Amino acid sequence: MRQLLSLSRGSAVEPGGLLDRELEAVLGECEAPNALAVMDDMLRVMSAHVILHPSRHEFFVDGADTLLDAALRSGLALNYGCSNGNCGLCKARVVSGQVQKIRHHDYVLSEAEKQQSYTLLCANTAVGDLVIEALESAEPADIPAQQIVARVKAVQALGDDLMLLHLQTPRTNRLRFLAGQNLTLTAGGASAQLPIASCPCDDRNMQFHVVRDTEDSFAQRVFGSLKTGDAVTLFGPWGDFVLRADSPRSIVFAACDAGFAPIKSLLEHAMALELSERLCLYWLATRPAGHYLANLCRSWADALDNFTYIPITAEHGDALELVRRIGADHADLNAFDIYLAGPEAFVRTATMTLREQGFPETQLTAAIV
């Protein structure tokens, strides 16, 4: 998809240049060309293909994107710190291929590091296909606790009792996290721990779904005085409600009410990674806000062949009905990993029901929201 976008943006190709030469090569062949192979060859010129060692993960770098930005947008959890060329935490070794510096950096590589072909991912882009050796974060323990002051980008009502809080971190100090994790948010002396409702592939823009609660001082502030430009301190991340990125199984996501927040983060991350053959979302709504982002879910279903969205209302079922529906839709449920998120009663009932049906514990991950 990113390759096609690069082509549609019109990367610099002169008339009579690359495309003409490709056509001449095709027309000059004796045998009919393989159209897909020709298209693949042409698209490779428009973007650089990067392979990471030792994981063998792959991503593409379009235009003047840095290697770090391109990897994050592809859903990969590379190690980095400031993302601004100061700390050196995104240092990686070029195994083959060439890089080009496109951003200034203050961090100075040693002569020994230069001799070993080390580079800063946040300040360089790829010149053609590339193989690099870089560390990746595979589990929550790999992500250090961080503290960053972000600013409110927007506060938007998703329903009478639910707000979307959009925070933006500084360009020079972004926050690393894994999809599905939580952060502690503090503003004006009020604090709350909330699941992140956005993908780490856009780590500057972080979303949270805040439920109205008269006993929660942070929620009262979000529904009351918090406005665009206000400072909110972020601390974390926390939690192990994260994807099994190396699992070969398809995925069922089951959310209840605002449990959709961490599920949304996991879903967007799985889409960025192109992780699974099938992604299925079952969303039970029991609160007035209902399926508050139903249009987003339907747009995913329309755009993706491997994504299915099944909304369930309280009038038509509960946690037991949701699990029954999942079982009815999938004859071999053991072929899936299941992620559950929602209120404690929902998670407890759904988990117990799946266990009684013999679903493997190792394929079930749950979070109380």
Residue, then its C-alpha position, 0 to 999 in steps of 0.5 A: m500500500r505504501q508503495l502505491l501511495s508513493l507512486s500516486r504522489g508522483s515521485a520525481v520521474e522525468p518524461g522519457g526517463l525511468l518509466d519510458r525505459e521500463l516500457e522499452a524493456v517490456l516491449g522489447e521482450c520476446e515473451a509476454p511480460n509478467a505484469l505483476a513482476v513489472m509493476d513490482d520492479m517499477l515500484r521498487v524504484m519509488s521506495a526503498h525496501v529495508i530489512l531488519h536484522p536479526s528479526r527479518h522484519e521489513f518495511f519501506v521508506d518513501g520519499a524523504d522519510t527517516l528510517l525511524d519514521a518509516a519503521l514506526r509507521s510500519g508498526l515496528a518497535l525500534n529502540y529510540g529516545c529523543s528522535n531528534g538526533n541528540c541521544g543516540l538510542c536509535k543507533a543502528r548498523v548498516v549491513s548493506g546498502q547506503v544511507q543519506k543524512i537528511r536531518h541535523h543531529d548533535y549526537v557524535l558517532s565515534e570513529a570506531e562506530k563510523q568504521q563499523s557503519y553505524t548510523l542514526l535512524c532518526a537523521n538518515t534515509a535509505v538510498g536504495d534497498l537496505v539491510i540494517e542491524a537494529l534493536e527492537s522492543a519485543e515486550p513491555a519490559d523492553i520499554p523504559a518508563q518515561q515522563i513527558v509533558a504533552r499538550v492538548k490537541a483536542v477535546q471532543a465529545l464521543g457521546d454524552d458520557l464519553m470524551l476523546l482526549h487528543l494529546q500531542t507530544p513535542r517533536t523532540n521528545r516523543l513517548r515510546f509505548l506498545a499498542g494496548q498499554n496504559l499511561t498515567l495522565t496528570a493535569g492540574g493536580a488530577s491524575a488517572q491511568l488510562p489505556i492508549a487508544s491510538c497506534p504507536c505508529d504515530d507516537r506524537n499523537m496520542q488518544f484516550h477515551v475518557v468516561r464521565d465519572t463524578e468520583d474521578s477528578f481527572a475525568q471531571r477536568v476533561f469534561g470541565s476546564l481542560k482546553t486546547g493547549d493545556a499541559v498534560t504530563l504523561f508517565g509510563p507506559w504500563g501493562d502487558f495487554v499487547l499483541r503476540a506479534d510472532s503468533p501465526r494465528s488469526i485474531v479475535f478482538a472482543a470489547c465492551d464499552a470503552g474497552f474499545a480504547p485499548i482494542k483500537s490501539l491493538l487493531e491499528h497496530a495489527m493493521a500497520l504490521e499486516l499481522s494476521e490473515r483474519l482480524c475480527l472485532y466484536w463490540l458489546a455496547t451497554r452504555p448510552a454512547g453505544h458503539y461510539l466509533a462505529n463509522l471508523c469500524r465500518s470504514w475498516a470493514d469496507a477497506l480491508d478484506n481480512f477485517t470483520y466488524i460485529p456490533i452487539t447491543a445490550e438489548h441483544g446480548d451480554a458477555l455470554e452472548l458475545v462468546r456464543r456468537i464468536g463460537a458460532d462464527h468460527a468452527d475452530l476457535n483454537a485457530f485464533d488468539i483472543y483479546l478481551a477488554g472492558p469492565e471487570a464483570f464483562v472480562r470475568t464472565a467472558t474469560m470464564t466462559l471461554r475457559e469452560q469451553g476449553f479455549p487455551e489459556t495461552q491464547l487469551t489476553a484480557a484487560i479490565v478498563 
